[in-house]
Amino acid sequence: MMHIWQELVQQWQLQTSVELAATLLALCYTMLAIRHSLWCWPAALISTLLTIQIMLSANLLTDALLQLYYAGMAIYGWRNWYQLQQDTGEAKPVVEWGWLRHLQLIVATAIAGLLLGAVMAWFTTTDFAWLGAQISCFAVLGTYLTARKVVSNWLYWVAIDAASIYMYLQKDLYFFSALFVIYTVIAASGYLAWRSNFQQQQRNDRSGIFANG
């Protein structure tokens, strides 16, 4: 009995250590992304690889699949930001899309979430099939918008992170729950920072037009 107890404690400590490492790296990714640092993507890649193990052990299959997507997007984001920096010598500028385009994306993503939720609920034993599917689909969209440096990506993350807090608390993933509380605050700060950058870019563009005129 003592041997079994010690083994359980060791497994819990190992799992907690992996969760903590993934949490810290994910936090580094967000902070570096706000600062437009290319190094946010390597941090994201390592964090996702660690998180895959955690999600599988917690029977959150949609989240495990999502982490595979994150890994691919970490590579895409690095290449996208790096290429423009090599071409211009500057960090990739932020952009913003119109509200109609965002509305179309939200509707399409919500429908995709319903379809994925149905598949996960009917054909797997995963927990939180419907909520996990919506979180995963919107996280796919949010990550793509981050890689493209769309300012409003941070507003998507505010909603995604808030929903994730509830799900992770229900699974006793306390480090992740705490991380997503911090994420919610950081996402709001990220939106303000990127919106300020976007507004400054617009002022600079207008100044350049007037100077050339």
Secondary structure by P-SEA (a helix, b strand, c coil): caaaaaaaaaaaaaaaaaaaaaaaaaaaaaaaaaacccaaaaaaaaaaaaaaaaaaaacaaaaaaaaaaaaaaaaaaaaaaaaaaaaccccbbbbbbcaaaaaaaaaaaaaaaaaaaaaaaccccccaaaaaaaaaaaaaaaaaaaaacccaaaaaaaaaaaaaaaaaaaacaaaaaaaaaaaaaaaaaaaaaaaaaaaaaaaaaaaaaaaac
